[in-house]
């Protein structure tokens, strides 16, 4: 009976230490597109580049302030990442386009999808591929 109890405890400990609980790591440069979905309609896409290094990010976009990318910090957790923008911005545009706040992460070795869904019909999406040339 002790052997069964020991095996059960060991199995629970191993399950508690699964790789799925490790924060995602996505250091490097990623390129792709940003788009916003409003009322279940996909808006214009913008080409973006994001560089992640040691908890710091920088970014550029092909459309000015869509999204509003500059620089800041990021802190990945289990299935999400929190961005903190550190740039100053002027007031003439929609500040919800600034890369800031919590995003859901979908990540593979070469692809990174960041999504901030307000509800099932509204959200922001970054669909990125890792730039292996850099």
C-alpha positions as CSV (number, residue, x, y, z in Angstrom):
1,X,0.0,0.0,0.0
2,X,2.9,2.4,0.7
3,X,4.3,1.8,-2.8
4,X,1.0,2.8,-4.4
5,X,0.8,5.9,-2.2
6,X,4.4,6.8,-3.0
7,X,3.7,6.4,-6.8
8,X,0.6,8.5,-6.5
9,X,2.5,11.3,-4.7
10,X,5.3,11.1,-7.2
11,X,2.9,11.3,-10.2
12,X,1.2,14.4,-8.7
13,X,4.6,16.1,-8.1
14,X,5.7,15.4,-11.7
15,X,2.4,16.7,-13.0
16,X,2.8,19.9,-10.9
17,X,6.2,20.5,-12.5
18,X,5.0,20.3,-16.1
19,X,6.6,22.4,-18.9
20,X,3.3,24.1,-19.6
21,X,3.6,26.2,-16.5
22,X,7.0,27.8,-17.5
23,X,6.7,31.3,-18.9
24,X,7.0,31.6,-22.6
25,X,10.3,32.9,-23.9
26,X,10.5,34.7,-27.2
27,X,13.7,36.6,-27.3
28,X,14.7,37.9,-30.7
29,X,13.2,39.8,-33.6
30,X,9.8,39.0,-35.0
31,X,8.1,40.4,-38.1
32,X,4.5,40.1,-39.1
33,X,1.2,41.9,-39.1
34,X,-1.1,43.7,-36.6
35,X,-4.8,44.0,-37.1
36,X,-7.8,45.1,-35.0
37,X,-11.1,43.3,-35.1
38,X,-14.2,45.5,-34.4
39,X,-17.7,44.1,-34.3
40,X,-16.4,40.9,-35.8
41,X,-14.9,42.7,-38.8
42,X,-11.1,42.5,-39.4
43,X,-9.6,46.0,-40.0
44,X,-6.6,47.1,-41.9
45,X,-3.4,45.2,-41.4
46,X,-0.1,46.9,-40.7
47,X,3.4,45.4,-41.1
48,X,5.2,45.3,-37.7
49,X,8.6,44.4,-36.3
50,X,9.1,43.7,-32.6
51,X,12.4,43.0,-31.0
52,X,12.4,41.3,-27.5
53,X,15.6,41.3,-25.4
54,X,16.1,40.8,-21.7
55,X,12.6,42.0,-20.7
56,X,12.8,45.0,-23.0
57,X,10.9,45.5,-26.3
58,X,11.2,47.9,-29.2
59,X,8.9,48.0,-32.2
60,X,8.0,49.7,-35.5
61,X,5.0,49.7,-37.7
62,X,4.4,50.5,-41.4
63,X,1.4,52.6,-40.5
64,X,2.1,55.5,-38.1
65,X,0.5,54.7,-34.7
66,X,-1.3,51.7,-36.0
67,X,-0.3,50.1,-33.8
68,X,1.6,52.6,-31.7
69,X,4.9,50.9,-31.2
70,X,8.0,52.4,-29.6
71,X,9.6,50.7,-26.6
72,X,9.0,49.4,-23.1
73,X,9.2,46.3,-20.9
74,X,7.6,43.0,-21.1
75,X,7.0,40.2,-18.5
76,X,5.9,36.8,-19.8
77,X,3.8,34.6,-17.5
78,X,2.3,31.1,-18.2
79,X,0.0,31.9,-21.2
80,X,0.2,35.7,-21.3
81,X,2.6,38.6,-21.4
82,X,2.3,42.0,-19.8
83,X,3.7,45.0,-21.8
84,X,4.5,48.3,-20.2
85,X,5.0,51.1,-22.7
86,X,7.7,53.6,-21.7
87,X,7.3,56.2,-24.5
88,X,5.6,59.5,-24.4
89,X,2.7,59.9,-26.8
90,X,0.7,62.8,-28.2
91,X,-3.1,62.9,-27.7
92,X,-4.4,62.9,-31.3
93,X,-4.9,59.2,-31.8
94,X,-6.5,56.2,-30.1
95,X,-4.3,55.3,-27.2
96,X,-5.7,51.7,-27.1
97,X,-3.4,51.1,-30.1
98,X,-0.3,51.5,-27.9
99,X,1.4,48.2,-27.1
100,X,0.6,48.1,-23.4
101,X,-1.3,45.8,-21.0
102,X,-1.8,42.0,-21.0
103,X,-1.9,39.9,-24.1
104,X,-2.5,36.2,-24.5
105,X,0.4,34.2,-26.0
106,X,0.3,31.5,-28.6
107,X,3.9,30.5,-29.3
108,X,5.9,28.0,-31.3
109,X,9.6,27.9,-32.2
110,X,9.0,30.3,-35.2
111,X,5.6,31.9,-34.7
112,X,4.3,34.2,-32.0
113,X,0.6,35.4,-31.8
114,X,-0.2,38.0,-29.3
115,X,-3.9,38.7,-28.7
116,X,-5.9,41.1,-26.6
117,X,-9.5,40.2,-26.8
118,X,-12.0,42.6,-25.3
119,X,-14.8,40.1,-26.2
120,X,-15.3,37.5,-28.9
121,X,-16.1,40.2,-31.5
122,X,-13.4,42.8,-30.6
123,X,-9.6,42.6,-30.1
124,X,-6.1,43.3,-31.3
125,X,-3.8,40.7,-32.8
126,X,-0.1,40.5,-33.6
127,X,0.7,37.6,-35.9
128,X,4.5,37.3,-36.0
129,X,7.2,35.0,-37.3
130,X,10.7,34.9,-35.8
131,X,13.3,36.5,-38.0
132,X,16.0,33.8,-38.1
133,X,18.3,35.9,-40.3
134,X,19.2,38.2,-37.4
